[in-house]
Amino acid sequence: MNGPDHWKVLFADNTIGEPEIKAVTEVLRSRWLSAGAVTRQFEQEFAATLGVCDAVAVSSGTAALHLAVLALDPLSGDEIILPALTFVASAAVAALHGMTPVFADVRSERDLTVDPADVARLITRRTRAIVAMHYGGHPADVLALRDLARRHGLVLIEDAAHAPAVRVGQRMLGSYGDIGCFSFFATKNATTGEGGMVVAEDPAVLDRVRLMRAHHLSSTTWQRAQSGGIGYEVAGIGLNYRPTEIAAALGRVQLERLAEDRTRRRALVAAYREALADIPGLVVPFAERAGDSAHHLMAVLLPPGADRERTRAALAEGGIQTSVHYQPTNQFSFYRGRFPGAARTLPVTERVALRLLSLPLHARMSTSDAELVATLLGEHLRREATVTEETWPCSTRSGNA
Ligand SMILES: *Cc1c(COP(=O)(O)O)cnc(C)c1O
């Protein structure tokens, strides 16, 4: 139902082409399918792109976050501070180990990254870690968050799922935290279908992540196949979060495409910002921001009072696929039920949650696609505003004024 061919403009799409198909075919012909030489090359190339010493490839972004949490040696009741406005994965892997997710607000309607001032207020004796998430590929304030983490002896985890190869000052995102986590899920800027990557400042942490990725065995299947040995020792808990060589082969090519895709995304975002600028009441977060971004999402805030589901339906009618990033994690029943603190009021998050709408953004789009989306959105919102005025003559507008 509603497969890729149903839509005129897909919300997300990948740039997989002949080079990826060729790379995957080579892996299949090689007959070594689990993590091996291609995975190692992918890791080294990813590390080089980020300007870090090394990286560990894993089977998903969630696996990367899980290993980051495991590297904390979490104790039950330890607290981890993270934005409510992010994907649920980081809260889930923390809660899995008995940690308490403590939800922080975002900075403003125009900057949907976690607010360091709110994070500072939430630090207690039980706090172990802070999660920075680079919403839509736009950098969170990593310098302020790193400073906070240092001063309080906390670990900074970067959920950089939206932000591969984004420069802030002298470094790339993911390398400001003690651990940086990336995702290569199907909708991300670079994809391997499912996949992830971990980087860490401390090589000892990265060594542990590498062990935990493969059952914490002292030697891997790949190494044993090379040496002919059979023995291994297990000095800690591990899981199977190895990527496949197929994914790594895809990742190597996707990494090469990243810069070119970024240029296209930047042009699309510029076209969107121009075309959306005169829609009354619509807010385009991050539009005033200078500096690098992965431009992973084109999120807007609908005018106050506009009905999001009707808007999505009107766009779908015009062949435009949209999404929402995110329903705040602290509003889900599990987190409300398990963690009383999840009910704390987050003024900005609550104000934006029902207005957020993610418009199509991917490197296969043209700027005229973006203009079409903006035109249809503008037309719908104008129609909706007129209907509202006609239906309620003493409209809520006077209440807002
Ligand atoms: C996609 C995503 C994840 C999870 O990554 P998977 O590869 O899908 O497991 C985590 N955090 C954020 C912010 C994401 O966008």
The ligand as an SDF file (V2000), in Angstrom:
LIG
                    3D

 15 15  0  0  0  0  0  0  0  0999 V2000
   17.2240    6.6310   12.8140 C   0  0  0  0  0  0  0  0  0  0  0  0
   17.5130    7.1180   14.1890 C   0  0  0  0  0  0  0  0  0  0  0  0
   17.9220    6.2690   15.2250 C   0  0  0  0  0  0  0  0  0  0  0  0
   17.9230    4.7760   15.0850 C   0  0  0  0  0  0  0  0  0  0  0  0
   18.7150    4.3100   14.0670 O   0  0  0  0  0  0  0  0  0  0  0  0
   18.3670    2.8770   13.4070 P   0  0  0  0  0  0  0  0  0  0  0  0
   19.4900    2.6760   12.4600 O   0  0  0  0  0  0  0  0  0  0  0  0
   17.0500    3.0090   12.7330 O   0  0  0  0  0  0  0  0  0  0  0  0
   18.3470    1.8710   14.5080 O   0  0  0  0  0  0  0  0  0  0  0  0
   18.2570    6.8160   16.4330 C   0  0  0  0  0  0  0  0  0  0  0  0
   18.1710    8.1330   16.6490 N   0  0  0  0  0  0  0  0  0  0  0  0
   17.7580    8.9900   15.7000 C   0  0  0  0  0  0  0  0  0  0  0  0
   17.7170   10.4410   15.9900 C   0  0  0  0  0  0  0  0  0  0  0  0
   17.3990    8.5070   14.4440 C   0  0  0  0  0  0  0  0  0  0  0  0
   16.9650    9.3640   13.5110 O   0  0  0  0  0  0  0  0  0  0  0  0
  1  2  1  0
  2  3  1  0
  2 14  2  0
  3  4  1  0
  3 10  2  0
  4  5  1  0
  5  6  1  0
  6  7  2  0
  6  8  1  0
  6  9  1  0
 10 11  1  0
 11 12  2  0
 12 13  1  0
 12 14  1  0
 14 15  1  0
M  END
$$$$
